[in-house]
Amino acid sequence: MTNSQRSGELMRAEIAEQPAVLAAAVERRAETAGVAARVADLRPRFALFAARGSSDHAALYAKYLTEVLLNLPAGLVSPSTTTLYGAQPDLTDVLYVTVSQSGGSPDLIEATRAARERGALTIAVTNTPDSPLVEAAELAIDIGAGPEKAVAATKTYSATLLALYLLVDAVRGGDGAAVADLGTLAEKALAADSVDEAVARLRFVDRMVTTGRGYSSATAAEAALKLAETSYLSARAYSGADLLHGPVAAVSADTGVLAVTSQGAGGEAMREVLEVVARSGADIVAVGSAAGSVPATLRIDVPPTAEEVAPILEVLPLQRLALGLSLARGGDPDQPRGLNKVTRTR
């Protein structure tokens, strides 16, 4: 095996595991029923999601799920309000969900413990069922992705999205029908043949903008993180709406644009955004089940699903893109400089 073949082998292998991981999680969806029943019985005043890194993007996805599918106000927590500033809000009858692949970040553990003491129903969503986070929370959901050795989260990210969807779907009384064939759809999403072409087009770009609307905002954020941590690209994520409120002025022919556009209200709203972006002459790579309906230089198609499920599939070819760009630029995504698997913040 050559050095180039060895580079990124952990990330490559874990990307490839995802269809099986997702299919298995769907089969185990009944394990979420007890947690969902507690949430439904509580009838929370609102929901809060605490997370860092990739898990924060999963939490953003969960925020959309909660507000749209449950009609429940939801927000993203700033753990430092507790850990650094000692804030003590009344969280009686509040749903507090902490999302952490490792379950080992001290600030998330401390914030979860404090939320429980202040009356919240706390749930840990993690890939480490014996972690300190699980001990701190009242309830827990194991995303079941198996050990992840690569520094860049891939299978744990998509499995976390699915775990959060299954939780919200169960709370509303759903039967998981929208994800019944997710493993098969994931295989198709990973087989997208335009990814290599996108690598060739974008390998010399130094500045990237990723964008999406609605549920796909989370995918855009995760794509920017993956590009930054694996390829050292200057990548910024914007909601399509926010992109038009100023940042679009900085987009030029030297900018690579990744646009996440899946069928549904969010993807439809991206058409107008990309019509504006296209006037800049930027290289636009559209990714998603609605990629064919928007202005773009290159399109990476993803199988259609219910819009609220699309982020689980959209991110898969983007993980391949990040891997490919890292290798094409002479890097090794399994050894990104300055990064460790578990980041300990306070």
Buried (B, 14 or more C-beta within 10 A) or exposed (E): EEEEEEBBBBBBBBBBBBBBBBBBBBEEBEBBEEBBEBBBEBEBEBBBBBBBBBBBBBBBBBBBBBBBBBEBEBEEBBBEBBBEEEEEBEBEEBBBBBBBBBBBBBBBBBBBBBBBEBBBBBBBBBBBBEBBBBEBBBBBBBBBBBEBEBBBBBBBBBBBBBBBBBBBBBBBEBEBEBBEBBBEBBBBBBEBEBBEBBBEBBBEBEBBBBBBBBBBBBBBBBBBBBBBBBBBBEBBBBBBBBBBEEEBEEBEEEBBBBBBBBBBEBBBBBBEBBEBBBEBEBBBBBBBBBBEBBBBBBBBBBBBBBBBBBBBBBBBBBBBBBBBBBBBBEBBBBEBEEEEEEEEEE
